[in-house]
């Protein structure tokens, strides 16, 4: 059964079943399940209609990794917007938008973002309906050296991989018209841990890097619009043949790919 992961942020945005491998202690609240390391805010959707209403406001004093999970027990589509006073690494703007339907149990819309210091708000647009929206968040200060490395990538200095990662591909995107062009192939003869880091400085056009195997698909690791940084995506892969594929049209900037085996 194929696994599909759509990666839209510094980390990539995940829609679907989400289980924490970092913290096996699970909280249960009103039909929602989430790792206990998160702080939760419950929003009663039946209070009144909302139009870009601030439902959570936080102040960051240092560069911070912000993990977010959005869950709801009602199927109406809720528009959730994260707006930061500072920069969000890998993004062209300081806003990130989500659409949240019904996600119960461990299902969620989730994201991990690295933000520079300043206030960030979570804004909600929703009809008045009977039900709840739950916002789970965790903030972790990022080490100075690691932030500086990622900030260089954010500013277009892409040749800044994590320790242990080696470059397997790099190109100028201007003038390229690729559709599922194979840019790297690896054959694994036994299950192993593989790390991927993919960075682009593209500010326009369509760019997508996919990692494809017989039973594994990681689609849209980077893009000009959603996230220009996919850093240290580490997965245990079964034996088989895997390919990195590039699609690019009317794009600018560069693309770098690094792997850790």
N, C-alpha and C positions, 0 to 999 in steps of 0.2 A: 504493500500500500504506500503510495507516494506521499511524502511529507512536503508541504509547501510552506515556505517562510517568506513573507513579504517584508523586506527590510527598508524602512523609509527614514531613520534617524541615526545619530552618533552611535547608534545602537542600536540603532536599529529598531522600527515600530513593529509590534507583533499583534496580530489579530487571531484569536482562537484560544484553545486550551493552554493554560499557562501554569506551570508548577515550579516552585522555587527549588533549585538544587542547592542553594546556599543556606537555606534555613528550612528544615523539615517540620518545624513547629507551625501548625496551621491554626489560625483563628477562624471561628465560625460566628457569623452575625447575620440574622435575618435572611438566611438562605445563601449568603455569600461566604466564600472561603478564600483566605489569602494568608500569606506568610506573616507571622506575628511581628516581624521587624518593621512592618509598615504602620504608619499612623493613618487613621481613617476619619473621614468626614462624611456624614450622611446628609443628603439634601432631600427634603420632602418635596416632591414634584407637584403635590396637590395644593401647595400653599397659594400659588398664583402663577400666571404665565411669566416667562422670563425672556428678556431680550438683551444678550450680552451682559448679564448680571454677574458681578464678581461674587463667586461663591467660596473662594479661597485665595488669600493673599499671604505671601511669604517674603521674607527679606533674607538675602544671602550676603554674608560679609566677606566670603572668600570664594574662589572658584570651586564649584560644587557639582557632583554628579547627582542629578535628580531623577529618581525612578518613580514612575506614575502607573497606576492601574485604575481603569474606569470600569465599573460594573453597574448593572441596573436590572430591576425585576419587571420592567415594562418595555413593550416592543416599540413604542413610538421613538422616532429618531431624535436624538438629542445632540445638538451641536456644541461641542466643548472646545474652547480656544485657550491656549496657553500663551500669555503675552509677557515677555521679559523686558525689563529696563536695560539689562545688559545684553551681551551677545550670546547666541546659542551656537556652539561650535558645529560646523558642518552645514549650517543653514544660511540662506541668502538674506533672511529677515529674522526678526525677533518674535515671530508668531508661528505657532504650530496648531493645526486644526485637526479635530477628530470628530467622527460620527459614531455615536454609541447607541446601539439597539438594546436588545435583551441579552444580558450576559450574567448567568447565575453560576453558583458553585465556584469552580476555579476558572471559568471562562471570563475573558476580559479583553478590553482594548488597552494595550500597554505601550510604554515608551521609556527609553532611557536617554537623558540629555545632559550635556555638560554646559553649564551656564557660568558666565562671568558674574562678579558681584553686582548686587542691585535687587530690587523688588521684582517678583513675578506674580502675576495674577492668573487664576483660572476662572474663565468666564463661561456662562451657560446660557444657551438659547433653547427653550423648550416650551411646549404647550403645557397647560395645566392638566395634569393627569394623575390618577391615583397610582402612586408608586414611589420608588426611591432611586436616586443616583448615589453611588458610593464612590468616593475619591480616596484612593490609597496612595500615600506618598512616603518616600524615604529620601533624605538628603545626606550625602556623604562628602566631606571635604576631599578634594583630589590633591594628591601630592604635587608639590611645585614643579618638579622636573617632568612629571608626566603631563601636567597641564601645559607647560611650555612646549613640549614636543607636539602635542595635539594642536596647540594654538599656531605653531608654525605651519602645520598642515592646513589648518583653517585659512591661513593667509596665503596659501598657494605653494609653500615649500614642501612638496609631496614626498621627497626622498628622506623621510624621517620615520622609518619603521620601528616597531618595538624591538627590544633585544631578542635575538634568536630568530628573527624573521629575515628571509633572503628575497631579493627581488627576482621575479620570474617574468615580468613584462612591464614595459613602459612605452608610451607613445604620445605624440601630439595628435589631438583629436580634430583639429581644423582640416577640413577637406575629406575626412573619412566618411564613407557611406557604407556601414557594416550592418548586417542583419544576422545575428547568431553566428558570428565569426569566431571560430575556435582559436583562442589565444594561448591556451596552455592545457596540456593533458598530463594526467598522472594516473599510474596504475598501482593499486595497493594489493599486495598479495596476502595480507592478514589484517585483521582489525587494528586500527591505529588512530591516535589523536592527530588531527590536522588543524592548523591555525591559518586563518585567512585575514589579510588586511588589504583593503582596496580603497584608494583615495582618488578623487578627481578635483580639479580646479575649474571645471566647466561652469560657466555662468549662464549659458543659453543652450538651446537645442535639446535633443533627446539622447540620453546616455543611460545604458543599463548593462550591468555585468551580472551574469547568472552562473551559478555553480551547479552542474548537472551530473547526476549519476543514474544508474539503473533504478535505484529505489530512493533517490535523494534529489530534491530540487530546492536550491536557495536562489530566489528570483529577485532581481532588482537590488543588488547589494549597495549600489550607489546610483544617484541621479543628480542632474543639475538642479531640479526643483525641490526635491524632498530631503535628501541627505547626501552630502559630498564625502562623508567619512564613514567607512565601515572598519572599525578597529578591533582586531583580535577576536574575530568570530572563531571559536574553537569547538570542533565537533568530533565525536568518535565515529569513524566511518568503517563499514564492513568492506571486505575485499571486493575489488572491482575496478572499473575504469571510470575516471571522472574528468570532466572538461569544464574549463572556464570559457564562457562565450560572451562576446562583446557585441552590442548593438549600439550604433551611433549615427546620428543624422543632424546636420547643421549645428554641430557642437563646436565649442572653442575650448581652450585650455589643454591640460594634460591628464593622463591617466597612469597610475602606478599600481601594480599588484605585487604583494609580498606573501610568502608562504612560510610556515614553520612546520617541520615534520618531526 
